[in-house]
Amino acid sequence: MTKEYNDNYIKSKTATLPTLSFSTITKKEYTKGRELENISEKELQRIADAICCEFSVPTILINFKDRQPHKSDGKKITEKTQGIYQRTNFGNEKITVYKYTASRKQQRSPKGAISTLVHELCHYFDFRVIGLTRSPHTGNKDHGFYGRIRQLTDMLS
């Protein structure tokens, strides 16, 4: 591993998001979305836009489509991807939240889709807010990347 990778990993383990007091509108978008029977790409985009606005970063394109990519051992699913944050060399960024479950091909619940959105937004904020050059999954629910997910969820509640 390179020094840059190690430095970035160490920074990720201790970094936190700025603690913000989110607007009532942002909190309502988040809560309303979680209570829907089904959620759409438009609603996920609205939630992402509101959260990005709170952090004063550009909005990011949200795609809500396709079946979760997965691996199977022939009997059961052993690995699946809920969503992905993508960043190109040309500066284009987007988040894809997979719409359909891997095994039953059913539309995911709004709570599950929004949870994935928050996870992927944390990758985006690692670059845009914290200034990391990579966004590794570090720590636990109290520290590192997973701590930032919890921090963001707490700000939305």
Helices and strands as residue ranges (DSSP letters): H 3-14, H 24-35, H 41-54, E 61-67, E 70-72, E 77-80, E 83-87, E 93-100, H 110-125, I 126-130, H 144-156
